[in-house]
């Protein structure tokens, strides 16, 4: 990790690791002193050069940034599963769902016009189905919190998942049925070869027609590589979508020249839905390292056959 983020993680690891020495990247290739790597997007080939590396700990919920390294060593990869990160993501999802649900964009426009408009027609939560693409730890927590607010919730995942109060769909055969009932689509999928560019016109054309917002709303807090941004604009123009909230993009930071900035139908945040905070995540990492050194298995391991 580079810059201020790397500084803060290095400082916290140093203060919390006690007897475990911490080396700040970039380290010397072939450094035999390193047992564990805490990494975001290390220099390609660096991790493979460490002869005694036991495991890699990702600093984010996703791990696609690690698989960009063609020489990634064949050691266990641990993904982040932390209450703080999960809560932050659920806060973002609930915020964006409620803002679209209560027509926050129209009220903000009225405010800029100093217009005391009429009360807008708004459906009750029980008449809105929020569909969540991805029912991992993040998706399940968001689903529970949306259910507590009274929304109908559906979930889609690669393999079948069962959640009380959530209508679940799975696999390629279940995706179309999921899309047909969802008034909002929340993407929390990992980025894999199967999910790359999934948010594109072929999917948008299968979405529910009509509904309480005239067309479904898209919320993407997964990965920028999952969306085709030109197709999102086209879907909005064709009323396949009524609005979108995007936290992730194909190129980050989003170029100042991108037309997405000026599109009033799109709400943009700068990949800020769920920031990994060292103080909330490092203690769990260090505990895992200590337990692994004592012969216990690592938890929350990435399935390399699925890249998540």
Protein Blocks (a to p, Z undefined) as FASTA:
>chain_A
ZZjllmmmmmmmmmmnomaccddddddehiakbmbdcdfbdcehklmmmmkbfbdcdfbf
blklmmmpmklccddddddddfklmmmmmmmmmmmmmmmmnommmmmmmmmnopacdddd
dddfklpccddehjafklmmmmmmmmmnopacddddfbdcddehiacdedjklmmmmmmm
pmbdcdfbdcdfklgoklcfklmmmpceeijnopacdddfkbfklpcfklmmmmmmnoma
fbdcdfbdfbdcddfklmklmmmkbccdehilbccdfklmmmmmmmmmmmmmnopacehi
acfkloZZ
